[in-house]
Amino acid sequence: MDISAIVAFIGFCAACTVAASMGAIFRPGEWYEQLSKPAWRPPNWLFAPAWTFLYLTIAVSGWLVWHTYGFAGAAVPLSVYAVQLTLNAAWTPIFFGLHRIGAALVEILTLWVAIAATIAAFAQVHVVAACLLVPYLAWVTFAGALNFSIWRLNR
């Protein structure tokens, strides 16, 4: 692997780290603990390792597309990728920062569509990169159901 590929991989990891940092800035806190939540909600400790794994797969996925086709050759798929990563970063401040459960629900549904679009776009250029995003879509599906349940329980 040449130096440009290593630098690009670090760049994809950095972009995912920026998105992940929203979780450190906007923490659940007392407000979240006081909300009614469904009995099937996983324990809080599970979210950090799950997201760490997912952010790594998101970074590798984007890097694989870039490594195969470059930014110019995969401009559309990588643009869709950037949109989904931006939406990913936005959910935490909306939910935990602004305490806007309903707005976060709309946002996570939009994120779900963006992830599905990224998978579809990546599948056209790199099947493994697309497959790496499937656990992410599954987790966001679960997170969307959790967001919906919390919204219903706390209206």
C-alpha positions as a Markdown table, in Angstrom:
| # | Residue | x | y | z |
|---|---|---|---|---|
| 1 | Met | 0.0 | 0.0 | 0.0 |
| 2 | Asp | 1.4 | 3.4 | -1.0 |
| 3 | Ile | 1.5 | 6.5 | 1.2 |
| 4 | Ser | -1.4 | 8.1 | -0.6 |
| 5 | Ala | -3.6 | 5.1 | 0.3 |
| 6 | Ile | -2.5 | 5.3 | 3.9 |
| 7 | Val | -3.2 | 9.0 | 4.1 |
| 8 | Ala | -6.6 | 8.5 | 2.5 |
| 9 | Phe | -7.4 | 5.7 | 5.0 |
| 10 | Ile | -6.5 | 8.0 | 7.8 |
| 11 | Gly | -8.7 | 10.7 | 6.3 |
| 12 | Phe | -11.7 | 8.3 | 6.1 |
| 13 | Cys | -11.0 | 7.3 | 9.7 |
| 14 | Ala | -10.8 | 11.0 | 10.7 |
| 15 | Ala | -14.1 | 11.8 | 9.1 |
| 16 | Cys | -15.7 | 9.0 | 11.0 |
| 17 | Thr | -14.0 | 10.1 | 14.2 |
| 18 | Val | -15.5 | 13.6 | 13.7 |
| 19 | Ala | -19.0 | 12.0 | 13.3 |
| 20 | Ala | -18.4 | 9.8 | 16.4 |
| 21 | Ser | -17.2 | 12.8 | 18.4 |
| 22 | Met | -20.7 | 14.1 | 18.6 |
| 23 | Gly | -21.4 | 11.3 | 21.1 |
| 24 | Ala | -18.6 | 12.6 | 23.3 |
| 25 | Ile | -19.8 | 16.2 | 23.0 |
| 26 | Phe | -23.6 | 15.5 | 23.4 |
| 27 | Arg | -23.8 | 12.9 | 26.1 |
| 28 | Pro | -27.1 | 11.3 | 27.1 |
| 29 | Gly | -27.0 | 12.6 | 30.7 |
| 30 | Glu | -29.8 | 13.0 | 33.3 |
| 31 | Trp | -32.4 | 14.1 | 30.7 |
| 32 | Tyr | -32.1 | 10.9 | 28.8 |
| 33 | Glu | -32.1 | 8.7 | 32.0 |
| 34 | Gln | -35.4 | 10.3 | 33.0 |
| 35 | Leu | -37.1 | 9.5 | 29.8 |
| 36 | Ser | -39.4 | 6.5 | 29.5 |
| 37 | Lys | -37.7 | 3.9 | 27.4 |
| 38 | Pro | -38.9 | 0.5 | 26.0 |
| 39 | Ala | -37.9 | -2.6 | 28.0 |
| 40 | Trp | -36.0 | -3.9 | 24.9 |
| 41 | Arg | -33.5 | -1.0 | 25.0 |
| 42 | Pro | -30.0 | -2.3 | 25.2 |
| 43 | Pro | -27.8 | -1.2 | 28.1 |
| 44 | Asn | -26.0 | 2.1 | 27.7 |
| 45 | Trp | -22.5 | 0.4 | 27.7 |
| 46 | Leu | -23.4 | -1.4 | 24.5 |
| 47 | Phe | -23.6 | 1.7 | 22.3 |
| 48 | Ala | -19.9 | 2.7 | 22.4 |
| 49 | Pro | -18.5 | -0.7 | 21.2 |
| 50 | Ala | -21.2 | -1.1 | 18.6 |
| 51 | Trp | -20.6 | 2.4 | 17.2 |
| 52 | Thr | -16.8 | 1.9 | 17.3 |
| 53 | Phe | -17.2 | -1.2 | 15.1 |
| 54 | Leu | -19.6 | 0.5 | 12.8 |
| 55 | Tyr | -17.5 | 3.6 | 12.3 |
| 56 | Leu | -14.5 | 1.4 | 11.4 |
| 57 | Thr | -16.6 | -0.4 | 8.8 |
| 58 | Ile | -17.9 | 2.9 | 7.5 |
| 59 | Ala | -14.4 | 4.2 | 7.1 |
| 60 | Val | -13.1 | 1.0 | 5.4 |
| 61 | Ser | -16.1 | 1.0 | 3.1 |
| 62 | Gly | -15.5 | 4.6 | 1.9 |
| 63 | Trp | -11.8 | 4.0 | 1.6 |
| 64 | Leu | -12.3 | 0.8 | -0.5 |
| 65 | Val | -14.4 | 2.8 | -3.0 |
| 66 | Trp | -11.9 | 5.6 | -3.1 |
| 67 | His | -9.0 | 3.2 | -3.4 |
| 68 | Thr | -10.6 | 1.5 | -6.3 |
| 69 | Tyr | -11.9 | 4.5 | -8.3 |
| 70 | Gly | -10.5 | 7.6 | -6.7 |
| 71 | Phe | -12.6 | 10.7 | -5.9 |
| 72 | Ala | -13.1 | 11.6 | -9.6 |
| 73 | Gly | -14.0 | 8.0 | -10.6 |
| 74 | Ala | -16.5 | 7.6 | -7.7 |
| 75 | Ala | -17.7 | 11.2 | -7.2 |
| 76 | Val | -21.4 | 10.3 | -6.9 |
| 77 | Pro | -21.0 | 7.3 | -4.5 |
| 78 | Leu | -18.6 | 9.2 | -2.3 |
| 79 | Ser | -20.8 | 12.3 | -2.3 |
| 80 | Val | -23.7 | 10.2 | -1.1 |
| 81 | Tyr | -21.4 | 8.7 | 1.5 |
| 82 | Ala | -20.5 | 12.2 | 2.7 |
| 83 | Val | -24.2 | 13.0 | 3.0 |
| 84 | Gln | -24.9 | 10.0 | 5.1 |
| 85 | Leu | -21.9 | 10.6 | 7.4 |
| 86 | Thr | -23.0 | 14.2 | 7.9 |
| 87 | Leu | -26.5 | 13.0 | 8.7 |
| 88 | Asn | -25.0 | 10.5 | 11.1 |
| 89 | Ala | -23.2 | 13.3 | 12.9 |
| 90 | Ala | -26.3 | 15.4 | 13.1 |
| 91 | Trp | -28.5 | 12.9 | 15.0 |
| 92 | Thr | -26.7 | 13.1 | 18.3 |
| 93 | Pro | -26.9 | 16.9 | 18.8 |
| 94 | Ile | -30.5 | 16.9 | 17.8 |
| 95 | Phe | -31.5 | 14.1 | 20.2 |
| 96 | Phe | -29.2 | 14.6 | 23.1 |
| 97 | Gly | -28.2 | 18.2 | 22.7 |
| 98 | Leu | -31.6 | 19.8 | 21.7 |
| 99 | His | -33.7 | 17.1 | 23.3 |
| 100 | Arg | -35.9 | 17.1 | 20.2 |
| 101 | Ile | -37.0 | 13.5 | 20.0 |
| 102 | Gly | -39.4 | 14.0 | 17.1 |
| 103 | Ala | -36.9 | 15.9 | 15.0 |
| 104 | Ala | -34.3 | 13.3 | 15.7 |
| 105 | Leu | -36.8 | 10.7 | 14.5 |
| 106 | Val | -37.2 | 12.5 | 11.2 |
| 107 | Glu | -33.5 | 12.9 | 11.0 |
| 108 | Ile | -32.8 | 9.2 | 11.6 |
| 109 | Leu | -35.3 | 8.2 | 8.9 |
| 110 | Thr | -33.5 | 10.5 | 6.5 |
| 111 | Leu | -30.2 | 9.0 | 7.6 |
| 112 | Trp | -31.6 | 5.5 | 7.0 |
| 113 | Val | -32.5 | 6.5 | 3.4 |
| 114 | Ala | -29.1 | 8.0 | 2.9 |
| 115 | Ile | -27.4 | 4.8 | 4.1 |
| 116 | Ala | -29.5 | 2.7 | 1.8 |
| 117 | Ala | -28.6 | 5.0 | -1.0 |
| 118 | Thr | -25.0 | 4.7 | -0.2 |
| 119 | Ile | -25.2 | 0.9 | -0.2 |
| 120 | Ala | -26.9 | 1.0 | -3.6 |
| 121 | Ala | -24.3 | 3.5 | -5.0 |
| 122 | Phe | -21.4 | 1.5 | -3.5 |
| 123 | Ala | -22.8 | -1.8 | -4.9 |
| 124 | Gln | -22.4 | -0.4 | -8.4 |
| 125 | Val | -18.7 | 0.1 | -7.9 |
| 126 | His | -17.5 | -2.2 | -5.0 |
| 127 | Val | -19.6 | -5.0 | -3.6 |
| 128 | Val | -17.5 | -5.5 | -0.5 |
| 129 | Ala | -17.8 | -1.8 | 0.4 |
| 130 | Ala | -21.5 | -2.0 | 0.0 |
| 131 | Cys | -21.7 | -5.1 | 2.2 |
| 132 | Leu | -19.6 | -3.5 | 4.9 |
| 133 | Leu | -22.5 | -0.9 | 5.3 |
| 134 | Val | -25.2 | -3.5 | 5.9 |
| 135 | Pro | -24.6 | -3.8 | 9.7 |
| 136 | Tyr | -24.7 | 0.0 | 9.9 |
| 137 | Leu | -28.1 | 0.0 | 8.2 |
| 138 | Ala | -29.3 | -2.7 | 10.5 |
| 139 | Trp | -28.1 | -0.8 | 13.6 |
| 140 | Val | -29.7 | 2.4 | 12.4 |
| 141 | Thr | -32.9 | 0.5 | 11.7 |
| 142 | Phe | -32.8 | -0.7 | 15.3 |
| 143 | Ala | -31.9 | 2.9 | 16.5 |
| 144 | Gly | -34.7 | 4.3 | 14.5 |
| 145 | Ala | -37.2 | 1.9 | 16.2 |
| 146 | Leu | -35.7 | 2.9 | 19.6 |
| 147 | Asn | -36.0 | 6.6 | 18.7 |
| 148 | Phe | -39.7 | 6.0 | 17.6 |
| 149 | Ser | -40.5 | 4.1 | 20.8 |
| 150 | Ile | -38.9 | 6.8 | 23.0 |
| 151 | Trp | -40.8 | 9.5 | 21.1 |
| 152 | Arg | -44.1 | 7.6 | 21.6 |
| 153 | Leu | -43.5 | 7.0 | 25.3 |
| 154 | Asn | -42.6 | 10.6 | 26.0 |
| 155 | Arg | -45.0 | 12.8 | 24.0 |
